[in-house]
Amino acid sequence: MPEASTEQSLQDLIDGLPSLVEYFSHDTRAPSFKSAGAAAAALTPPAYSNWRDEQRAWSETAVLFQQTHNMPELFLEGPDALRLLERLGVNTFANFTTDRAKQFVTCTPNGHIIGDSIVYRHGEQSFELVSGMPGLDWVHYHAETGGYDVKVVRDNQSTDNPSGRRVRFRFQLDGPHAGAIFAAAVDGEPPAIPFFRTATVSIAGKQVLVLRHGMAGYKGVELSGAFEDHDEVRAALITAGAGYGLVPAGTQAYYSTPMSSGWMPYPVPGIFTGQELRGFREWLPSTSWEARIQLAGSFRSPDIEDYYATPYDLGYERMVKFDHDFIGREALEKIRPEDRRTKRTLVWNRDDVVRVFASQFGDGPRYKAIELPVSHYGWNQFDVVRNASGRQAGVSCHAGYNDGRLLSLAMLDLGNAEIGTELVLTWGEPDGGSRKPQVEKHEQTEIRVVVAPAPFTGTVQRMRRADLDDKA
């Protein structure tokens, strides 16, 4: 959150716009790190070698993702820090010991998701929240305005960070050989760390916090520590991985991981409507992340609320625990199972994908080009998905290439989410495109898709069902 100034608030921006959806669809540049162009590439390259080998490494050998610069962070310290998190998070905190981390999910009073992040507990009164800018803003807002005895320190992604440095470095080590590389890199005997638990180790003589967390479904770890130790720890990991085929990966491969892991990052925060959220919108500046979201795809509604999601829509139903009083609890309790959407993977028809690529040659018609490895061209993206009767079955969001297939993550209505169901996705924007500079003039087309599980990768599915300490 920038320091207080005379600039407009998000509410001022909304009040001055004839249509918020039109603004987000045509006139914003996505706030994500990967949309920062040359500034992001100077910090983390699109690829260290090429994205295809880097992507393949997380399923064949091992990969080292650079996460130091792209993830915003928020630190909480004080007697009321846990009480603040309990009030805002749908998660239970009854078991939140200092050797655990959680995927922290926040909602509006109406049950619409604001954002999710990873929260670490460093001590009885000390917490660190990683990624999920709207959720971090929501926590910061309540810390400042809710009468909590808590200190907040913000550390935004490097492209939005005037300090020129981060508080902590962050790496993700993943793939079949991740466990062996981690063991080789640690000074001394490596600890056994259950899934989503933490431990502190020494690497190259530097203190490193380890979270057992694998996006590819193996014994992956997220490693963080003091920013000034970045170079020494990274070099030690590269050296330890030399005999195991460790491949450093850039942003192209990194941003294609949701197609494997099934995580649907950065949903549209449900904060743009409702009088009860006006104070938050007045607190947010018109330059905030929330003010710069970008809508893309074939789905178009004049009502911004049609882009909102609940935790259930994103597959977080197991995280919602009604053992404490949190903002959004009453609304979530009222949502019937039959009214929830289901998160699924859509496997795109190969022939239809090839047809879109072939349309780029010759006289046309030209369909919206499919980029690889990340194929969605907005942040956030919503493509219409219909069933055999022509009725809308849901929306497809993050899309991209993984293991020889085009996949996307979707939120599907009840009755259309059964595994193996054949649906049709509308690819491309209405009216020949939009004013977004990355969207060329094109025609819409249809792509056949088949419903599959999310996460799509079998190893990730198994990881989610059980602790992998006894598995490879």
VOGU-3710 file (C-alpha; in Angstrom, 3 decimals, decimal comma):
1> mpeasteqsl> 0,000/0,000/0,000  1,571/3,321/-1,048  1,877/6,023/1,579  -1,136/8,308/1,974  -1,326/10,977/-0,712  -3,798/13,192/-2,489  -4,223/10,739/-5,358  -7,557/9,236/-6,217  -8,894/6,173/-4,483  -10,216/3,061/-6,184
11> qdlidglpsl> -13,698/4,280/-5,270  -13,008/7,606/-7,022  -11,913/5,699/-10,118  -15,064/3,562/-10,115  -17,300/6,597/-9,609  -15,772/8,263/-12,668  -16,182/5,313/-15,039  -19,287/4,645/-17,155  -18,491/0,900/-17,093  -15,966/-0,853/-14,878
21> veyfshdtra> -16,058/-4,010/-17,022  -15,323/-2,015/-20,180  -12,430/-0,293/-18,425  -10,914/-3,560/-17,240  -11,491/-5,145/-20,653  -9,866/-2,420/-22,739  -7,824/0,129/-20,813  -5,700/-1,497/-18,109  -2,346/-3,200/-18,182  -2,361/-6,326/-16,033
31> psfksagaaa> -0,573/-5,751/-12,703  1,167/-9,132/-12,618  4,952/-9,442/-12,623  4,996/-11,129/-16,020  3,158/-8,144/-17,526  5,930/-5,762/-16,495  7,921/-6,508/-19,657  11,562/-5,498/-19,696  11,562/-4,543/-16,021  10,548/-8,087/-15,056
41> aaltppaysn> 12,886/-9,725/-17,581  15,844/-7,839/-16,126  15,156/-9,513/-12,764  14,049/-12,977/-13,876  14,531/-13,935/-17,540  11,686/-15,506/-19,542  13,963/-18,547/-19,915  17,463/-19,457/-18,807  17,732/-21,904/-21,704  14,349/-22,547/-23,356
51> wrdeqrawse> 10,945/-22,960/-21,750  10,333/-26,418/-23,237  13,328/-28,025/-21,536  12,671/-26,028/-18,390  9,040/-27,139/-18,271  9,943/-30,768/-18,933  12,487/-30,713/-16,104  9,866/-30,560/-13,358  8,483/-33,931/-14,434  11,732/-35,634/-15,513
61> tavlfqqthn> 14,610/-34,354/-13,358  14,339/-31,193/-11,258  13,727/-27,491/-11,681  14,738/-24,404/-9,706  12,205/-21,585/-9,944  13,231/-18,035/-9,085  10,418/-16,550/-6,961  12,340/-13,758/-5,285  11,042/-10,917/-7,416  7,482/-11,779/-8,421
71> mpelflegpd> 5,749/-12,389/-5,086  4,496/-9,583/-2,822  4,796/-10,217/0,909  3,305/-8,860/4,120  4,720/-9,327/7,625  2,566/-9,146/10,764  3,935/-8,752/14,281  2,029/-8,134/17,506  -0,368/-9,457/20,161  -3,384/-9,264/17,813
81> alrllerlgv> -1,762/-10,764/14,710  -3,384/-14,180/15,074  -6,747/-12,663/16,014  -6,610/-10,574/12,817  -5,904/-13,615/10,654  -8,665/-15,601/12,342  -11,155/-12,831/11,650  -10,263/-12,661/7,954  -9,414/-16,245/6,979  -11,851/-19,034/6,143
91> ntfanfttdr> -9,244/-21,519/7,442  -9,121/-23,072/10,869  -6,329/-21,828/13,102  -6,798/-24,387/15,849  -3,769/-26,357/14,626  -1,571/-23,467/13,482  1,712/-24,249/15,190  5,023/-22,612/14,312  6,096/-25,590/12,186  3,154/-25,212/9,780
101> akqfvtctpn> 2,134/-23,067/6,844  -1,364/-22,584/5,456  -3,009/-21,544/2,231  -4,813/-18,530/3,655  -8,107/-17,628/1,932  -10,047/-14,393/2,462  -13,606/-13,472/1,489  -15,941/-10,510/1,353  -19,037/-10,395/3,588  -20,952/-11,828/0,599
111> ghiigdsivy> -18,694/-14,876/0,391  -16,799/-13,824/-2,731  -13,112/-14,548/-2,651  -10,684/-11,638/-2,318  -7,477/-13,610/-2,597  -5,329/-16,395/-1,226  -1,753/-16,549/-0,036  0,654/-18,760/1,848  0,951/-17,771/5,506  3,915/-18,802/7,647
121> rhgeqsfelv> 3,912/-18,663/11,424  7,370/-17,612/12,582  6,454/-17,256/16,254  3,541/-16,792/18,625  2,959/-13,231/17,383  4,858/-13,241/14,077  3,495/-14,159/10,620  4,498/-13,815/6,982  1,981/-13,798/4,093  3,319/-14,546/0,615
131> sgmpgldwvh> 1,628/-13,629/-2,689  -2,002/-12,737/-3,399  -1,887/-8,934/-3,511  -5,638/-8,257/-3,000  -5,628/-10,546/0,035  -2,554/-8,796/1,432  -4,262/-5,439/0,921  -7,353/-6,736/2,742  -5,244/-7,818/5,731  -3,330/-4,521/5,736
141> yhaetggydv> -6,569/-2,509/5,595  -8,061/-4,287/8,601  -4,793/-4,069/10,517  -4,850/-0,295/10,079  -8,556/0,351/10,571  -9,798/-2,457/12,835  -8,195/-1,473/16,124  -5,710/-4,371/16,132  -2,453/-4,176/18,077  -0,264/-5,284/15,202
151> kvvrdnqstd> 2,607/-3,935/13,140  2,564/-4,332/9,351  5,580/-4,395/7,017  4,959/-4,547/3,265  7,391/-5,855/0,678  5,832/-5,686/-2,785  7,012/-7,494/-5,915  10,227/-6,041/-7,273  8,626/-4,245/-10,230  6,366/-2,328/-7,814
161> npsgrrvrfr> 8,962/-1,953/-5,073  10,686/1,433/-4,717  13,298/0,039/-2,297  15,108/-1,845/-5,068  15,546/-4,896/-2,845  13,453/-7,553/-1,120  13,284/-8,579/2,505  13,694/-12,289/1,638  14,850/-14,397/-1,281  12,573/-17,230/-2,389
171> fqldgphaga> 13,188/-20,298/-4,559  11,087/-23,328/-5,482  12,904/-26,633/-5,951  10,713/-29,282/-7,565  10,716/-32,443/-9,646  11,521/-36,147/-9,124  15,061/-35,396/-7,910  14,134/-32,406/-5,728  14,412/-34,406/-2,514  17,873/-35,681/-3,351
181> ifaaavdgep> 19,112/-32,222/-4,351  17,730/-30,688/-1,171  19,490/-33,333/0,910  22,763/-32,693/-0,932  22,510/-28,929/-0,465  21,749/-28,928/3,278  24,632/-28,603/5,715  24,427/-31,777/7,777  21,539/-34,187/8,014  18,376/-32,971/6,216
191> paipffrtat> 15,210/-33,006/8,336  12,121/-35,022/7,441  9,422/-32,428/6,712  5,768/-33,475/6,259  3,685/-31,783/3,550  3,044/-28,088/4,220  5,212/-28,143/7,323  8,299/-25,991/7,802  11,808/-26,366/9,185  14,934/-24,254/9,389
201> vsiagkqvlv> 18,154/-25,582/7,834  21,589/-24,329/6,902  22,647/-24,097/3,236  26,062/-22,650/2,394  26,252/-21,600/6,023  23,114/-19,467/5,668  19,868/-19,912/7,596  17,086/-21,027/5,256  13,397/-21,566/6,007  12,013/-24,620/4,201
211> lrhgmagykg> 8,374/-25,255/3,328  7,580/-28,751/2,082  5,493/-27,744/-0,906  5,582/-29,341/-4,353  3,754/-27,834/-7,317  4,675/-30,789/-9,535  3,660/-33,414/-6,980  7,124/-34,515/-5,867  9,116/-33,798/-2,717  9,488/-30,166/-3,637
221> velsgafedh> 10,473/-27,426/-1,226  10,081/-23,669/-1,112  13,208/-22,049/0,285  13,451/-18,538/1,707  15,884/-16,492/3,720  17,520/-13,110/4,127  17,782/-11,329/0,778  21,507/-10,693/1,210  22,063/-14,474/1,251  20,391/-14,942/-2,157
231> devraalita> 23,488/-15,512/-4,263  25,236/-17,952/-1,931  22,171/-20,133/-1,396  21,263/-20,208/-5,087  24,819/-21,143/-6,032  24,799/-23,980/-3,477  21,548/-25,346/-4,898  22,882/-25,208/-8,464  26,041/-27,043/-7,374  24,065/-29,691/-5,461
241> gagyglvpag> 21,802/-30,247/-8,461  24,557/-30,601/-11,044  24,532/-34,381/-10,898  20,751/-34,651/-10,873  19,854/-32,691/-14,000  18,701/-29,559/-12,162  17,455/-26,916/-14,592  16,985/-23,247/-13,615  13,634/-22,047/-14,973  12,457/-18,630/-16,093
251> tqayystpms> 9,068/-16,970/-16,023  7,682/-18,658/-19,146  7,888/-22,115/-17,592  7,006/-20,836/-14,126  3,721/-19,239/-15,192  2,671/-22,455/-16,922  2,723/-24,450/-13,666  -1,010/-23,947/-12,866  -1,893/-26,249/-15,757  -0,095/-29,005/-13,839
261> sgwmpypvpg> -0,764/-28,055/-10,222  -4,419/-27,041/-10,652  -3,975/-23,837/-8,638  -6,078/-20,997/-10,057  -4,149/-17,859/-9,112  -5,489/-14,365/-8,619  -9,254/-14,615/-9,112  -11,068/-11,309/-9,627  -11,407/-9,950/-6,084  -15,073/-9,470/-5,190
271> iftgqelrgf> -14,543/-5,982/-3,800  -15,840/-3,648/-6,522  -19,474/-3,591/-5,403  -21,364/-3,392/-2,107  -21,635/-0,552/0,377  -20,031/-2,680/3,092  -16,775/-2,649/1,061  -16,774/1,062/0,277  -14,291/1,824/3,064  -11,804/-0,652/1,584
281> rewlpstswe> -12,207/0,850/-1,890  -11,641/4,333/-0,447  -8,508/3,079/1,308  -7,087/1,569/-1,889  -5,450/4,026/-4,308  -6,479/4,205/-7,947  -3,023/2,799/-8,795  -3,469/-0,341/-6,677  -3,339/-3,906/-7,983  -7,121/-4,082/-7,740
291> ariqlagsfr> -7,503/-0,982/-9,915  -5,332/-2,508/-12,646  -6,843/-5,956/-13,147  -7,419/-6,877/-16,762  -10,323/-8,857/-18,195  -9,889/-10,907/-21,361  -11,559/-13,734/-23,243  -14,848/-14,562/-24,900  -17,020/-14,199/-21,805  -18,356/-10,677/-21,477
301> spdiedyyat> -20,936/-9,402/-19,005  -21,714/-5,777/-18,104  -21,883/-6,792/-14,418  -18,526/-7,110/-12,656  -20,140/-9,446/-10,119  -20,440/-12,082/-12,853  -16,642/-12,363/-12,688  -16,547/-13,034/-8,939  -15,908/-16,490/-7,463  -16,413/-18,173/-4,109
311> pydlgyermv> -13,859/-20,427/-2,384  -16,007/-23,376/-3,442  -15,678/-22,417/-7,122  -11,887/-22,608/-6,802  -11,826/-25,988/-5,075  -11,199/-24,667/-1,564  -14,204/-26,297/0,103  -11,974/-28,389/2,397  -10,293/-25,236/3,669  -13,533/-23,569/4,749
321> kfdhdfigre> -13,967/-24,307/8,452  -16,893/-22,962/10,447  -15,098/-23,329/13,783  -14,519/-19,585/14,126  -16,178/-16,288/13,253  -14,751/-14,876/10,009  -15,857/-12,311/7,465  -18,004/-14,099/4,889  -18,944/-17,037/7,110  -22,697/-16,440/7,072
331> alekirpedr> -22,759/-16,087/3,275  -20,690/-19,237/2,717  -22,908/-21,246/5,053  -25,910/-20,377/2,897  -24,419/-21,535/-0,431  -25,973/-24,877/-1,277  -23,750/-27,596/-2,788  -25,893/-27,626/-5,934  -25,220/-23,902/-6,456  -21,439/-24,240/-6,359
341> rtkrtlvwnr> -19,201/-24,463/-9,389  -16,533/-27,155/-9,636  -12,899/-26,579/-10,586  -11,802/-28,845/-13,426  -9,132/-29,137/-16,093  -10,195/-28,901/-19,731  -8,149/-30,856/-22,280  -8,305/-29,048/-25,614  -8,911/-30,981/-28,822  -5,647/-31,360/-30,704
351> ddvvrvfasq> -7,150/-30,932/-34,172  -8,941/-27,747/-33,162  -5,765/-26,334/-31,639  -3,828/-27,133/-34,822  -6,581/-25,411/-36,834  -6,081/-22,222/-34,808  -2,336/-22,357/-35,433  -2,919/-23,003/-39,158  -5,166/-19,932/-39,368  -2,112/-17,724/-38,802
361> fgdgprykai> -0,969/-18,594/-42,342  -2,685/-17,703/-45,586  -5,565/-15,316/-46,148  -7,735/-16,159/-43,155  -9,916/-16,171/-41,243  -7,375/-15,464/-38,503  -8,279/-16,731/-35,046  -6,790/-15,415/-31,824  -3,224/-16,697/-31,777  -2,450/-19,314/-29,146
371> elpvshygwn> 0,768/-18,423/-27,368  2,971/-21,055/-25,746  3,514/-22,079/-23,044  1,004/-19,674/-21,453  -2,001/-19,246/-23,708  -4,299/-16,959/-21,741  -3,646/-13,392/-22,814  -5,254/-11,460/-19,954  -5,060/-11,440/-16,195  -7,831/-12,453/-15,526
381> qfdvvrnasg> -9,198/-14,428/-18,475  -12,696/-15,835/-18,907  -13,658/-17,905/-21,942  -17,205/-19,180/-22,426  -17,660/-22,952/-22,214  -20,909/-24,508/-23,487  -22,410/-27,977/-23,326  -23,910/-30,038/-26,149  -27,242/-28,202/-25,901  -25,534/-24,838/-26,356
391> rqagvschag> -26,076/-23,652/-22,787  -23,208/-22,057/-20,905  -21,542/-24,675/-18,719  -19,016/-22,412/-17,048  -15,873/-20,451/-17,813  -12,320/-21,409/-18,731  -9,571/-19,288/-17,182  -5,830/-20,007/-17,082  -4,717/-21,885/-20,202  -1,450/-23,225/-21,527
401> yndgrllsla> 0,773/-26,007/-22,781  1,811/-28,891/-20,569  3,237/-32,295/-21,463  2,157/-32,202/-25,109  -1,349/-30,869/-24,498  -3,240/-27,601/-24,347  -5,010/-27,425/-20,983  -7,026/-24,855/-19,105  -8,511/-24,517/-15,636  -12,256/-24,023/-15,536
411> mldlgnaeig> -15,114/-23,366/-13,141  -18,019/-25,543/-14,282  -21,645/-25,632/-13,209  -23,249/-28,668/-11,640  -24,174/-31,208/-14,303  -21,314/-30,243/-16,612  -18,346/-31,149/-14,426  -18,343/-34,933/-14,725  -14,966/-36,289/-15,830  -15,053/-37,132/-19,544
421> telvltwgep> -17,832/-34,672/-20,428  -17,372/-33,107/-23,871  -17,836/-29,339/-24,007  -17,062/-26,509/-26,431  -14,930/-23,465/-25,609  -15,285/-20,164/-27,461  -11,794/-18,862/-28,220  -11,225/-15,194/-28,978  -12,911/-11,976/-27,973  -16,212/-10,546/-29,231
431> dggsrkpqve> -16,252/-7,775/-31,853  -12,897/-8,748/-33,311  -10,865/-8,120/-30,166  -10,293/-5,295/-27,721  -8,065/-2,279/-27,206  -5,584/-4,316/-25,162  -2,264/-3,954/-26,995  -1,494/-7,682/-26,808  -4,761/-8,600/-28,562  -4,580/-8,569/-32,349
441> kheqteirvv> -7,615/-8,344/-34,617  -9,104/-11,791/-34,963  -12,242/-13,879/-35,348  -13,750/-16,121/-32,727  -13,783/-19,874/-33,130  -14,813/-22,945/-31,184  -12,493/-25,496/-29,612  -13,729/-28,849/-28,365  -12,623/-29,729/-24,836  -12,963/-32,706/-22,496
451> vapapftgtv> -13,411/-32,374/-18,732  -10,552/-33,838/-16,664  -9,517/-33,670/-12,984  -7,822/-30,640/-11,458  -4,994/-30,964/-10,693  -4,404/-32,767/-13,963  -1,053/-34,325/-13,068  -1,504/-37,631/-11,276  1,381/-37,079/-8,878  -0,166/-33,827/-7,702
461> qrmrradldd> -3,495/-35,558/-7,159  -1,820/-38,167/-4,992  0,066/-35,491/-3,052  -3,179/-33,732/-2,234  -4,721/-36,929/-0,919  -1,925/-38,024/1,379  1,328/-37,027/2,997  4,097/-37,987/0,582  6,820/-38,629/3,139  6,802/-42,325/2,295
471> ka> 6,470/-41,825/-1,453  9,024/-40,960/-4,130
//
